[in-house]
């Protein structure tokens, strides 16, 4: 791909707590970063962590005007820092997934006539039917989820269509709740955007379409036909199709029509904004067959797959950088905090002693395995500690060393089992890499277990602001796609960590295929 001098590309990330921007040059190198913290930089909106938690403890929203004001502010901060907007060839962005914005009737005409010399916040004061947008932290829509699953034939049928079973945070249930509890607001709504397409609309001066990848997190789109699912639309709210606009993949949605006072060039392109999780996949530059494992407070697995098998555990999204592929996303609540608890109880709070226990115990732990759910897990929805010995009998305790390995092996075996259930096949990709990020990725003993379980080399990568960076990559890719360019990986720093021990493959197969206890917890269809 030809690199362009004096060219740069912007990626914005409308996340929960802040708005971030990254600028990259034609060699994918970061040349500028900036941010607006919602709580501290925009205190008038009185958010905590970027949100308002309502009195029921379940409803969680963010003020839509706060997001508009944040865009005005971050562009001013960039201008004051001397950023040269005239070199920007394309922009893209990401937004917190599932959140929704409700544009008032008649707003499209107003958007198209916005004065480019005035700030957006003052121009859009009367543009939204719903002022407090539901966001991903909301868990108030249990009834709407139950109805949706029932209407389409069950949780698995919904997953077969949309890539996921019904979740409270997903957009369908949030739209249904607004229609049921605020029918006047729903009827006043001309267009419903995701946070990502809402943000793109601010640059376009027109309604931006919903990106396929982000649209996969709504429980509304058929991920295989890439069309709105009529049964899902019907089960959500009346006349919903008219309020939604679906997109393509990496669409050049148009040129910037507003915000020209900052000096954006006439033909600066707006490439479809996507969700933060798809944006992170782009930012980590996964290739086909690769796996990314984020080892943080919660653990998250990202997979690039070509033959998806939707399940009620995990999520399947359209791939944000390859229109013929898919991405799988699996989240686990019991991540680093659980590892830290076992470290404190079994190795005196020392990571060095924790690692020594992993190095000193055999792979496979002589058949002992543990399941550690300190808080209610997502997959499966269970809580408690369950230990099984080499005879598959439940026991009350392990020795300290066995406990440590049982925890780590059990966590990674669960990830592999769920990945395979969603359609991932390690044997199909002999060049598979596991990319490890997050706090625990600095622990080589933990990474050795990860490498052994997935039978693949593990690499660590520096992916600060991965969703934001991925958006900048998508902007460049979208601008150059007519040149048949690909999202290449020059400038990407991989740090080789560990290789799998060759004899571990059979142990992995034994533990996942013959342990009825493990199957009972993580493969209920086989129990």
C-alpha positions in Angstrom: 0.0 0.0 0.0 1.3 3.4 -0.9 1.9 5.6 2.2 0.7 9.1 2.0 2.8 12.0 3.2 1.2 15.0 4.8 -1.9 12.9 5.4 -3.5 11.9 8.6 -6.6 10.0 9.8 -8.6 10.5 12.9 -10.3 7.9 15.2 -12.8 9.0 17.8 -14.1 6.8 20.7 -17.3 7.8 22.5 -16.7 5.6 25.4 -18.6 5.5 28.7 -16.4 7.9 30.7 -14.7 10.0 28.1 -14.4 11.0 24.4 -11.0 10.2 23.0 -9.3 11.0 19.7 -6.2 9.6 18.0 -4.5 10.8 14.9 -2.3 8.5 12.8 -0.1 9.3 9.8 0.2 7.3 6.6 2.5 4.8 8.3 0.0 4.0 11.1 2.0 6.0 13.7 0.2 8.0 16.3 0.9 11.7 15.9 -1.8 13.2 18.3 -4.0 12.1 21.2 -6.6 14.0 23.2 -9.5 13.4 25.4 -12.5 14.9 27.3 -13.4 13.4 30.6 -17.2 13.7 31.0 -17.2 14.0 34.8 -14.5 16.5 35.2 -14.5 18.4 31.9 -18.3 18.7 31.7 -19.4 18.9 35.4 -22.7 20.6 34.5 -24.1 17.2 33.4 -23.4 15.8 36.9 -22.5 12.3 35.7 -20.5 9.8 37.8 -18.4 7.6 35.5 -20.1 9.2 32.6 -23.6 8.0 33.5 -26.6 8.6 35.7 -27.8 5.6 37.7 -31.5 6.0 38.4 -33.3 5.3 41.6 -34.2 1.8 40.8 -30.5 0.9 40.6 -31.2 -0.8 37.2 -31.8 2.0 34.8 -28.5 3.7 33.6 -28.4 6.5 31.1 -26.1 9.3 29.7 -27.2 12.8 28.7 -27.1 12.9 24.9 -26.3 16.7 25.0 -23.1 15.8 27.0 -21.8 13.8 24.1 -22.5 16.7 21.7 -20.8 19.2 24.0 -17.8 16.8 24.3 -17.2 16.8 20.6 -17.2 20.6 20.5 -14.8 20.6 23.4 -12.3 18.0 22.1 -12.0 19.8 18.7 -11.3 23.0 20.5 -8.6 21.3 22.6 -7.1 19.9 19.4 -7.1 23.3 17.8 -5.5 24.9 20.8 -2.8 22.3 20.8 -2.0 23.3 17.2 -3.4 20.3 15.4 -3.5 20.8 11.6 -7.0 19.7 10.5 -6.2 20.5 6.9 -4.2 17.2 6.6 -7.1 15.0 7.7 -8.1 12.7 4.8 -10.7 10.6 6.6 -12.3 10.1 10.0 -14.0 7.2 11.7 -15.0 6.3 15.2 -16.4 4.0 17.7 -19.1 4.2 20.4 -20.0 2.3 23.5 -22.0 -0.6 22.1 -25.8 -1.0 22.4 -26.5 2.6 23.5 -29.2 4.4 21.5 -30.0 8.0 20.5 -33.5 9.2 19.6 -33.7 12.1 17.1 -36.8 14.2 17.1 -39.1 14.5 14.1 -37.8 17.1 11.7 -34.3 17.0 12.9 -32.8 15.7 9.6 -33.7 19.0 7.9 -32.1 20.9 10.7 -29.0 18.8 10.5 -28.6 19.4 6.8 -28.9 23.2 7.4 -26.5 23.5 10.4 -24.3 26.6 10.4 -20.8 25.3 10.1 -19.4 28.3 12.0 -21.4 27.6 15.2 -20.9 25.0 17.9 -23.0 21.9 17.6 -24.3 22.0 21.2 -26.1 25.3 20.7 -27.5 24.2 17.3 -28.9 20.9 18.5 -30.7 22.0 21.7 -34.1 20.8 20.5 -33.1 17.8 18.3 -33.7 14.8 20.6 -36.9 13.1 21.6 -35.2 11.3 24.5 -32.7 13.4 26.4 -31.2 10.6 28.5 -29.9 7.8 26.3 -30.0 4.2 27.6 -26.4 2.7 27.7 -24.8 -0.7 28.0 -24.8 -0.6 31.8 -28.6 -0.7 32.0 -30.2 -3.9 33.3 -33.8 -2.8 33.6 -35.3 -4.6 30.6 -35.7 -8.2 31.8 -39.4 -8.4 30.7 -38.6 -7.0 27.3 -35.9 -9.6 26.8 -38.2 -12.4 27.8 -40.8 -11.3 25.4 -38.4 -11.0 22.5 -37.0 -14.5 23.0 -40.5 -15.9 23.2 -41.7 -14.1 20.1 -38.9 -15.5 17.9 -39.0 -19.0 19.2 -36.5 -19.0 22.1 -33.0 -17.9 23.1 -31.2 -20.1 20.6 -33.4 -19.1 17.7 -32.7 -15.4 18.5 -29.0 -16.2 18.7 -29.2 -18.0 15.3 -30.7 -14.8 13.8 -28.9 -11.9 15.6 -25.7 -13.6 16.9 -26.8 -13.3 20.6 -29.6 -14.2 22.9 -31.6 -11.3 24.4 -29.6 -9.2 26.8 -30.9 -6.3 28.9 -28.3 -3.9 27.5 -29.0 -4.7 23.9 -30.8 -2.0 21.9 -33.9 -3.9 21.0 -35.1 -4.3 24.6 -34.2 -0.6 25.3 -36.3 0.5 22.3 -39.2 -1.7 23.5 -39.0 -0.2 26.9 -39.2 3.4 25.6 -42.1 2.5 23.4 -44.0 0.9 26.3 -43.2 3.5 29.0 -42.8 6.6 26.9 -45.0 6.1 23.8 -45.1 9.9 23.1 -41.3 10.0 23.0 -41.2 7.0 20.7 -43.8 8.6 18.4 -41.8 11.8 18.3 -38.7 9.9 17.2 -37.7 10.3 13.5 -34.5 8.2 13.6 -32.9 5.9 16.1 -29.1 5.8 16.1 -26.5 3.8 18.0 -24.0 5.9 19.8 -21.6 5.2 16.9 -23.9 6.3 14.1 -25.1 9.3 16.2 -21.5 10.5 16.4 -20.9 10.1 12.7 -24.1 12.1 12.1 -22.6 15.0 13.9 -19.8 15.2 11.3 -22.0 14.4 8.3 -24.7 16.9 9.0 -27.1 14.1 8.1 -28.2 10.8 9.6 -25.4 8.2 9.4 -26.3 4.6 8.8 -25.6 1.9 11.4 -22.5 -0.1 10.7 -23.0 -3.9 10.3 -20.6 -4.7 13.2 -22.2 -2.4 15.7 -25.7 -3.3 14.4 -24.9 -6.9 15.4 -25.2 -5.9 19.0 -28.9 -4.8 18.8 -30.8 -8.1 18.7 -32.4 -6.7 15.6 -30.1 -7.5 12.6 -29.8 -10.8 10.9 -26.0 -11.2 10.9 -26.1 -13.5 7.9 -28.3 -11.5 5.5 -27.2 -8.2 7.0 -30.8 -7.0 6.9 -33.1 -6.1 9.7 -34.9 -9.2 11.0 -38.7 -8.8 10.6 -39.6 -11.0 13.5 -37.3 -9.1 15.8 -38.5 -5.7 14.5 -42.1 -6.8 15.1 -41.4 -8.0 18.6 -39.7 -4.8 19.6 -41.9 -1.8 18.5 -44.3 -0.7 15.7 -43.0 1.1 12.6 -39.4 0.4 13.8 -37.9 -0.3 10.4 -38.7 3.3 9.3 -36.7 4.6 12.2 -33.6 2.6 11.5 -31.0 2.9 8.7 -28.6 0.0 8.0 -25.2 0.5 6.5 -22.6 -1.5 4.6 -19.1 -2.4 5.6 -16.6 0.4 5.9 -18.9 2.6 3.9 -17.6 6.0 2.9 -20.7 7.7 4.2 -19.9 11.2 2.8 -17.8 14.2 3.4 -17.7 16.4 6.5 -20.4 19.1 6.1 -20.2 20.7 9.5 -17.4 21.7 11.8 -15.5 23.3 8.9 -14.5 26.2 11.1 -11.7 23.9 12.4 -10.2 23.6 8.9 -11.2 20.1 7.8 -10.6 19.9 4.0 -13.5 19.9 1.6 -13.2 16.2 0.7 -12.4 14.7 4.2 -14.4 11.4 4.3 -16.5 10.1 7.1 -16.1 6.3 7.2 -18.8 4.3 9.1 -18.4 4.5 12.8 -18.6 1.1 14.7 -18.9 -0.2 18.2 -16.1 -0.1 20.8 -15.6 -3.9 20.8 -15.4 -4.2 17.0 -13.2 -1.2 17.0 -10.9 -2.9 19.4 -10.6 -5.9 17.1 -9.5 -3.5 14.4 -7.1 -1.7 16.8 -5.4 -5.0 17.8 -5.2 -5.9 14.1 -6.2 -9.4 14.5 -5.8 -11.6 11.4 -7.9 -14.6 10.4 -7.3 -17.4 13.0 -5.9 -15.1 15.7 -7.2 -14.9 19.2 -7.0 -11.9 21.6 -7.4 -12.5 25.3 -7.8 -9.4 27.5 -6.9 -10.4 31.1 -8.3 -7.6 33.2 -10.9 -7.2 36.0 -13.1 -9.1 33.6 -11.6 -11.4 31.0 -12.6 -10.9 27.4 -11.9 -13.1 24.4 -12.0 -11.8 20.8 -12.0 -14.2 17.9 -11.8 -13.8 14.1 -14.0 -16.6 12.7 -15.3 -17.5 9.2 -17.8 -20.2 10.1 -19.8 -18.9 13.1 -22.1 -21.1 15.1 -24.2 -18.8 17.3 -24.9 -20.0 20.8 -26.7 -18.7 23.8 -23.3 -18.1 25.4 -21.2 -15.4 23.9 -21.8 -13.1 20.9 -21.2 -13.2 17.2 -20.8 -9.9 15.3 -20.1 -9.1 11.7 -16.4 -8.5 11.3 -15.4 -4.8 11.3 -12.6 -5.2 8.8 -13.6 -8.1 6.6 -17.1 -8.2 5.2 -17.0 -12.0 4.6 -15.9 -12.9 8.2 -17.3 -12.6 11.7 -15.9 -11.9 15.2 -16.9 -13.6 18.3 -16.8 -12.0 21.7 -16.9 -13.8 25.1 -16.9 -12.0 28.4 -16.2 -13.4 31.9 -16.8 -11.5 35.1 -14.4 -13.6 37.2 -11.1 -12.5 35.9 -8.2 -10.7 37.7 -10.0 -10.2 41.0 -10.5 -13.9 41.3 -6.8 -14.6 40.4 -5.9 -12.0 43.1 -8.0 -13.6 45.7 -6.4 -17.0 45.1 -3.0 -15.3 45.1 -3.7 -13.8 48.5 -5.0 -17.0 50.0 -2.5 -19.4 48.5 0.7 -17.4 48.0 0.6 -14.7 50.7 -0.2 -12.0 48.2 2.9 -12.6 46.2 2.7 -12.9 42.4 6.2 -14.4 42.5 5.0 -17.3 44.7 1.9 -17.6 42.6 4.1 -18.0 39.5 6.4 -20.5 41.2 3.4 -22.7 42.0 2.4 -22.7 38.3 5.9 -23.6 37.2 6.3 -26.3 39.8 3.0 -28.2 39.1 2.5 -30.4 36.1 0.4 -29.5 33.1 -3.0 -31.0 33.5 -2.7 -30.7 37.3 -2.8 -34.5 37.6 -6.4 -34.4 36.6 -7.6 -31.9 39.2 -9.6 -29.0 37.9 -11.5 -26.1 39.6 -14.3 -23.7 38.7 -14.1 -20.4 40.6 -17.1 -18.0 40.4 -16.6 -15.4 43.1 -19.4 -13.4 41.5 -22.3 -14.5 39.3 -20.6 -15.5 36.1 -22.0 -14.6 32.6 -21.3 -18.0 31.1 -22.7 -20.0 32.8 -24.9 -17.8 35.1 -23.6 -19.4 38.3 -21.8 -18.6 41.5 -19.6 -20.7 43.8 -16.4 -22.7 44.0 -16.3 -26.2 42.6 -13.3 -28.5 42.8 -13.0 -31.9 41.1 -10.2 -34.5 41.5 -8.6 -36.8 39.0 -11.6 -39.2 39.5 -14.1 -36.4 38.6 -15.2 -36.4 42.3 -16.0 -33.1 43.9 -13.7 -32.3 46.8 -13.7 -29.5 49.4 -10.1 -28.3 49.0 -6.8 -28.6 47.1 -3.3 -28.0 48.2 -2.2 -24.5 47.6 -0.1 -25.3 44.5 -2.9 -27.4 43.0 -5.4 -24.7 43.8 -3.5 -22.1 41.8 -3.1 -24.3 38.7 -6.7 -25.5 38.9 -7.8 -21.8 38.8 -5.7 -20.7 35.9 -6.1 -23.9 33.8 -9.9 -23.9 34.5 -10.3 -20.3 33.4 -8.4 -20.8 30.1 -10.0 -24.2 29.4 -13.4 -22.5 29.7 -12.3 -19.9 27.2 -11.2 -22.5 24.7 -14.4 -24.6 25.1 -16.6 -21.6 24.5 -14.5 -20.4 21.5 -14.9 -23.8 19.9 -18.6 -23.9 20.6 -19.0 -20.6 18.7 -17.2 -22.0 15.6 -13.5 -21.5 16.2 -11.2 -24.3 15.1 -7.6 -24.1 16.2 -6.6 -27.0 14.0 -7.8 -25.0 11.0 -5.3 -22.2 11.5 -1.7 -23.6 12.0 -0.4 -20.1 12.3 -2.7 -19.1 15.1 -1.4 -16.5 17.5 -2.8 -15.6 20.9 -2.5 -11.9 21.6 -2.6 -11.2 25.4 -3.4 -7.8 26.9 -4.4 -6.5 30.3 -2.7 -6.6 33.6 -2.1 -10.4 33.9 -0.4 -10.4 30.5 2.8 -9.4 32.3 2.9 -12.7 34.1 4.8 -15.3 32.1 3.6 -18.3 34.2 0.0 -17.4 33.5 0.8 -16.9 29.8 2.5 -20.3 29.6 -0.8 -21.9 30.7 -2.6 -19.8 28.1 -0.2 -21.0 25.4 -0.5 -24.6 26.5 -4.3 -24.6 26.6 -4.7 -23.0 23.1 -1.7 -24.9 21.7 -0.5 -21.7 20.2 2.3 -19.1 20.7 1.4 -16.2 22.9 2.4 -12.6 22.1 1.9 -9.5 24.2 0.9 -6.2 22.6 0.6 -2.6 23.6 -3.0 -1.7 22.7 -3.7 1.4 24.8 -6.8 3.1 23.3 -7.4 0.1 21.0 -10.9 1.1 20.0 -9.8 4.6 19.2 -6.8 3.4 17.3 -8.8 0.9 15.5 -11.1 3.7 14.3 -8.2 5.6 12.9 -7.1 2.4 11.1 -10.6 2.0 9.7 -10.6 5.6 8.5 -7.4 5.0 6.6 -8.6 1.7 5.3 -12.0 3.1 4.2 -10.3 6.0 2.4 -8.0 3.7 0.5 -10.3 0.8 -0.1 -10.8 1.7 -3.7 -7.1 0.9 -4.1 -7.8 -2.6 -2.9 -5.7 -1.9 0.1 -5.8 -4.1 3.2 -5.5 -3.2 6.8 -1.8 -4.2 7.1 0.3 -4.6 10.1 3.5 -2.6 9.5 4.4 -0.5 12.6 2.7 -3.1 14.8 4.9 -4.3 17.7 4.4 -7.9 18.8 6.4 -9.1 21.7 6.9 -12.9 21.6 6.1 -14.3 25.0 5.8 -18.1 25.2 5.4 -21.2 23.1 3.1 -24.2 23.9 4.6 -27.3 25.3 4.1 -29.9 22.5 2.7 -32.7 24.8 -0.1 -30.5 26.1 -2.5 -30.9 23.2 -3.6 -34.4 24.3 -4.0 -33.2 27.9 -6.3 -30.5 26.8 -8.4 -32.9 24.8 -8.6 -35.3 27.8 -9.6 -32.6 30.2 -12.3 -31.0 27.9 -13.6 -34.2 26.5 -13.6 -36.7 29.3 -14.4 -34.6 32.4 -18.2 -34.9 32.8 -18.0 -32.2 35.5 -16.4 -29.7 33.1 -18.8 -30.6 30.4 -21.7 -30.2 32.8 -20.7 -26.6 33.6 -19.3 -25.4 30.2 -21.0 -27.6 27.6 -24.5 -28.1 28.8 -25.6 -29.4 25.4 -23.3 -32.4 26.0 -24.4 -33.1 29.6 
